Amino acid sequence: MAKKIKLLYLDLVYDYNSKDFGLGYGYYNNHLSLSRMDDIDYLHFDICDFGNLDKRARNNEQIINIVEKEKPDIMLYGDFDGLVSNETLLYIKYKTATTTLHWFCDDQWRFDSFSKDYCFNFDYCITTDHSAIKKYKKIGYNNIILSQFAANQHVYKKMDIPRSLDVSFVGQPHGVRRDIIKAVIEKGINISTFGNGWKTTLLKKKWNRLMKKVFLDILKFDTGMISHDMMLAVFNKSKINLNLSQNSHGIRSQMKGRHFEVPACGAFLLSSHDADLEHYYELGKEIETFDTIEEMIDKIKYYLSHDEEREKIARAGYERTMREHTWDKRYSDIFSKIKLKNGRVII
């Protein structure tokens, strides 16, 4: 029997380092996936400090103490606002036998301002951006691993509930998203939006009464920010789950967790196009995409009137996700590419 990997995962339990936003992405996806993997001896440390600099300093001390006491094979970290100091990271990298690993999920817009310097704090780094691989190698950082978001199949599940919403969008109204949603509404399509910020827009004030009527017997909820459980219900209840791939900085599109979470719920995904998508799904057969607002409107109308075809795509997307795009599969692949400091290669 192969020896287990001892893994220390540093994570924000609460989104954005604040309890106001509820449990975070890393908790539902990384933590709840890694903790269930049979080949991992799992350790977890919550780096939330809620803006308290004294607690931040204590957290850094505790992390070093844990590494020196437990001697994990790997320490996995995804940075949020420098909560773990460069000094702590470099100490673990150079003064301990633990191999350090870091997630970069926004290299599409954050490579030059952050990743190109921060990567040198770690033995290995992961990027979700195909085009960033050459950039890392150009600056002399060669231990870069290409991977992607995924879905936790233990959290994102099919529900035995009817598709009672025509179109939904879950996410914040940044960039051009307000204009896109407005275009959908102006074509007479019923679309329900959820996410921090929608409730305060003029667009949503205009449509609040309609949304309340639609949701009265569905989720007992209006608009704005919703819980994680309610988000899963929205995915499952929606005939079409709309995803807008442009990042919050409006620089370019990028893949995110939503591309895998919706199909993991057995639901239909219609996403703005991203060049990387074709590496993970067969477009038009497992998920659907669009390049323009006009194409999006046409596809919404088409798939709302073709239930059988829409559900066939949703089923195919679910099957592909379960085969290839769950977090346990992602991490098994990532760990297989790492050579530990003790010379052991993980297979």
N, C-alpha and C positions, 0 to 999 in steps of 0.2 A: 504494500500500500504506500502511495506517494506521501511524503511529508507535507503537512499543511503549511500554508503561507501564514505567518503571523503578520497581520495588517493593522496599522493604526490609521484611522480615518479622522481627519480634522474637519469639522463641519459646523456651519451655522444651523442650529436646530430651528431657529426662527428666521423667517425671511427678512432680508434687509436689516438684520441685527436688531429687530424690534418685535416684541410680542404682539403689537398692533396688527401685524400682517399675518399672524398665524404661523403654523409649522411650514418650513421652507422646502424648496425644490429638492435640495440635497437630502433632506430627511426622508421624503417620500420615495425618492428614486435611488440615490446611492446608498444611504444608510439601511433602508429596509430591504434592499437587494443584497448588499454585501454581507449583512448579518445572517442571511439565510443560505449562503453558499457553503456547501459541505467541505470544500477544500481550503477554507479560510478560518484561521483562529483570529477572531475579530475583536478589535479594541476600538472604542469610539470616544472622541473628546469634543465637547461642545465649545466652540470658540466665541460664542456670543458674549459680548461684554456690555452691550446696550449703551455704548458711548462712555463708559466709566473707565478712565485711563488707569486707575489703580488696579481694577479687575483685569484689564488688558495685560498689565505687567505681571500680575499673578498667573494668568493663563500661560504666558510665555515660559515662566519658571516651571509650571506644572508640566508643560509639554516636554521640556528637556528632561525633567525627572522621570516621566513615564517612559520616554525613549531609553534612558539609561537603565531603568529598572526592568522593563519588560523586554527590551531588545527586539523590537519588531523587525521583520525582514524588510517591510516596506512601510513608509509613511506617505499617505495620499492626502493631498491638499488642493483646494480650489480657492484662490485668494479672494477676499472681500475687503477692500479698503485697508490693506496692510495690518490686519488684526494680529497676524503672526509676523514678528519683526524679521528684517533681513539678518540680523545678528543671530537670532534663534535658528533660522533656516540654515545659515552657513555653518553654525556650530554642529548641527545634526549631520549636515552633508560631509564635513571634513573631519569631525572628531568622534563620530560613532560608526558602527557597522551597519546602520540602517540606510537602505536605499530610498532616496526621496523622489517623489513623483508628483507632478502638478498638472492640473487641468487648465487649458486656455480655451475658453468657449466663444470668445469674441474677437478672434484674430482678424476677422474681416474688416474691422475698424479700429482695433486696439493694439495691433502689433507694434507700430512705430512709437506709440505713446506709452506703452507698458511692457508688452511681452518681450521685446528684443533685449531689454535690460534685465528684467525680472527672471527670465529663464535660467540665468547662470547661478541662481540660488539652489538649483535642483540637479539631481543626477539624470533624471529623465523628465520630459514634459510631453503632454498630449495636446494636440490641436484638432479642431473640428473643421479646419479650413484647408482644403487640398492645396490651394495656391500658396499657403504659408510655408510649406515644407522647404521650398527653394530659398525662402527668405531666411529661415533659421540656419540652413546650411551655409548661406552666404556670409553670415556673421560668425561662423565657426561653431555653431551649436548643432551637433550631429545626433544627439540622443533624443530625437523628436519622433513621436509616434502619432500617426494619423488614426483617428477614431471618430466617433460620432455620438450624438445623443441617442437615446434608446427609450424603452418603456419598461417599467416594473410591472410584470404580468400579475404580481400578487396584489397590486393596487388598482391598475387600470384594467377593468374587466367589463365583459358584456353584462347588461342588466335585462331582465325580462320585462321590459316596459315598452309601450307603443312609441312610435316616432311621431310625437304630437307637435313638434316645432318644425316649421318649414326650414328656416335658415338661422344659424346662430353664429355669433363671434364672441370668443372669450379672449380678452386682452385689453391693454390700455389704449386710449385714443391719441397716440402720439403720431407725429409725422403726417402722412396723407390719409391716415385711416378714417378720420372724420369725413373727408370728401368721398372716400370709397363707399362707406356705409350710407352716406346721404344719397349717392347715386343709386344704390340698391333700393332704398326707400322710395325714391322718386319714380321708380319703375313699377311701384305698387306691390313689391315683394315684401312679405312679412319676415323681417329679420329682428332677432333679439340679441342685444349686446350686453355683455357682462365684463366688468373690470373696473378697477379704480380710475375714476375720471369721467366715465360716461354720464354719471348721474348729474354732473354739474354743467354739462354742455347744453346749449340752446336746443340742439337737435333732440336730445333726450327729453328735455322738458316738454317739447312739442308732442312727443310720442309716449310719455309716461302713462297716460290713462289707457291707451291701447295696450301697452305692455302689461299693466296691472290686470287688465281683463283677460289677457292671454294666459297669464301665469297664476291666476287666482286658484285654480284647481290643479296646478302642476307642481310648482315648487314653493308656493306661499312666499314668493319673493319677487321684488320688482326689478331693479337694475343696480348697477354699481358693482362693488366688490362682493364676491361670493366665496363660500367656503370650498375647500378642496372636494368634499363629498358632493356638494351641489354642482361643481364643475363636471364631475364624472356623470352626474345625472343629466346635465345639459348635453354632453357628448352623446349619450345614449338616446336621448329623446329627440335629437335633431336629425332631420332627413339629410340636411347638408350642414357640415361643420366647415365654416369658412376660416381659412388661415391666411394672414397677410405677412409675408416673409421678410419685408424690409425691416432692418433693424431700427432701433430708436434714434440712431444718429442719421438715418436717412441716406447713408453712404452707398450701401448695396444690400442685396438680399442675403440672407443666411439661413441655414437650417437650424432648427430649434427642437426642443422636446416635443412640441405639439405635433410635429410631422409623424411621430411614432405613437404618441399617446392616444390620438383619436382612432387610428386603425386598431390599436390594442383593445379598444372598447368595442370593436366590431362595427364601427361607425364609418360613415362616408366622409372623406376629406376632400375638399376643394381648396387648393392652395395656390397663391401666386407662385410663379415659376422660380426655381432656383437651379442653377446648373448642376449642383451636387445631387439633387434629388434622384436623378436617373441612375446613380450608383447604388441606390437603396430600394427603389420601387420601380415597377414597370408602369410608366405613366399611361393613363387611359384604361388600364386594366386592374391596377391595385390601389391607385389614388388618381385624382384628377387635378390638373393644373390649368392656369390661364396666364396670359402675358399682358392683356389689356383689360380695362374696365368693361369694354364692350363684350369681349370674349367671356369675362366672368358672368355678366348678366345673361348672356345667351346660354351658358352652361348651367347656371342656376335654374333658368326656366326649363331647359331640356330635362335635367335630372329630377326636377320636381314632378314632371309629367311622365317619367319613365322609371317607375318604382323598381321593377324587376331588374333592370340593368344597373340601377344605382346600388341595390342591395348585393348584386353579384360582385361588383367592384369592392364594396365594403367587406364582403367575405374573403375575397382574395387578398385584400390588404391586411386583414386580421391574420390570415394563415401565414403570409410572408413575415409579418412582425413576430409571430410566435416562433417561427423557424430561425430567424436571423437577427432580430432587432430587440432583444430583451437585454437588460443590464447585466445579467449573469453571463450571457454570451459575450457581450462587449468586454467585460473585465477579464474573462478567461483569455480572450485574444490579446488584450493589452499586457497582461502579466506574462504571457508566453514570449513576449518580445523584450523582456527585461532580464538582464544578467545581474544577480544580486552581488553585493560586495564580498560575500563569502565564496564567490565563484559559482554558486549554484544557478543553474538555468531552470526556470519554471516551465514545465510542460503541461 
